[in-house]
Amino acid sequence: MESDRRQSKRAALLTEVQYEGAGIRAETRLSDISLSGVFIDALSPLPEGVALRMVFTLPGGQRVAADGVVVHSQPRIGMGVRFTNLTQEDAKLIQEAIDAHQ
């Protein structure tokens, strides 16, 4: 089995996400989140290396808008996206959401 390369603690989070990248705009859902990124469920995920802008709402109602880059893509499953410009405030909100789900 491949070792887990994740650097940050992750938490399951099912919430809607809107994203735009490579000329594609879509709305789907996140299935997990960490301080380093998210996994977006998508039947036709964007390819690795594509930059995107995403907006999603945390369980407490806080809206997060962040840029990211696709770091892995699995057709008919989804894509792992690493945050590239997370603000300190958004990072704090995400950490609180992760801690609440542990």
Protein Blocks (a to p, Z undefined) as FASTA:
>chain_A
ZZdfbfbdcddddddddddeehiacddddfbdcfkbccdddfbdcdehiacddddddfko
pacddddddfbdcehibccdddfkbcfklmmmmmmmmmmmZZ
